[in-house]
Amino acid sequence: MKLVLMGTNSFVVPVFDDLANKHDIIAVFTRAPKPMGRKHILTPSPVHQWAQNRGLNVYTSIKEFDSIDEKPDMIVVISYGVILRDNVLNAAKCINVHPSSLPKYRGASPIRTAILNGDKDMDVCLMDVVAEMDAGDVYMRKNIEIGENDTNETVETKVSNTAIEMLNEYMKNPSAFPPIPQTGEVVLTRKFTGEDEIIDWDKTPQQIHNQIRALGCGRTKINGIDVKILETKIDNGSLRIVKIQPAGKNPMDWKSFINGLHGAAIKYGE
């Protein structure tokens, strides 16, 4: 099958790699390189780097879609982050892997939102791409567990593995999977910012734990020191800090940080 792939983030790479091993990839679309790090060096997306390594045709603007020489049999979209217009949607069957129990958690941050809300599981949906965001009919759903200490990264790995299974199953016989309209309450997600990382110590230990594993860190002061809390666990109902990074220093375990306080009483948020 001739495929066009559209995606950006790192968890998409294993899925696209599996498709490239079994199908003819005529083009890959991804987001344009972004400035990264303190030196703001323009860096290609993980999908861009993967496509280049495989010698595939890479495009960083959806405006270039009409310049593709061959007509695809199908377009596969995963975590692309670009609105598709009629020229794309009408070119071939366009399917999307969306990691949420649609119509719950449409939008930019379904995995992070599920973890932040303390959800215990979620669906991975294979769906039709339509003009309205994440509103297409669903061809297939598979449920995955969200463990107590799962992070955005570990859940993304589960989504990748599940997406590979779903796409392999679907592409063997697409007609075996009739489209099913979404039903139920629509819940939209949003992009998170640095402000969302700030810890409110009036929240419950579970809420803070969910915040850190969803967003990758929580920012606060401990004994007047600006820190990022990188990893936590819930131990008998209490929050236990596992890994922390003081400003200007490398990440360290909690015991090493405490030793550096030389016996001072711990004050959170101060």
QUIWODA-V51047 format. One record per run of one state. SS is the DSSP state (@ for helix, = for strand, . for the rest). FROM is the first residue (numbers start at 1). LEN is the number of residues. If there is no record, write none. Layout:
((SS & FROM & LEN) (SS & FROM & LEN))
This chain:
((. & 1 & 1) (= & 2 & 6) (. & 8 & 2) (@ & 10 & 13) (. & 23 & 1) (= & 24 & 6) (. & 30 & 4) (= & 34 & 3) (. & 37 & 4) (= & 41 & 3) (. & 44 & 2) (@ & 46 & 8) (. & 54 & 4) (= & 58 & 2) (. & 60 & 2) (@ & 62 & 6) (. & 68 & 6) (= & 74 & 5) (. & 79 & 7) (@ & 86 & 4) (. & 90 & 3) (= & 93 & 6) (. & 99 & 5) (= & 104 & 3) (. & 107 & 3) (@ & 110 & 7) (. & 117 & 4) (= & 121 & 8) (. & 129 & 9) (= & 138 & 8) (. & 146 & 6) (@ & 152 & 21) (. & 173 & 1) (@ & 174 & 3) (. & 177 & 3) (= & 180 & 1) (. & 181 & 6) (= & 187 & 2) (. & 189 & 5) (@ & 194 & 4) (= & 198 & 1) (. & 199 & 6) (@ & 205 & 11) (. & 216 & 2) (= & 218 & 5) (. & 223 & 2) (= & 225 & 11) (. & 236 & 2) (= & 238 & 9) (. & 247 & 5) (= & 252 & 2) (@ & 254 & 6) (. & 260 & 8) (= & 268 & 1) (. & 269 & 2))
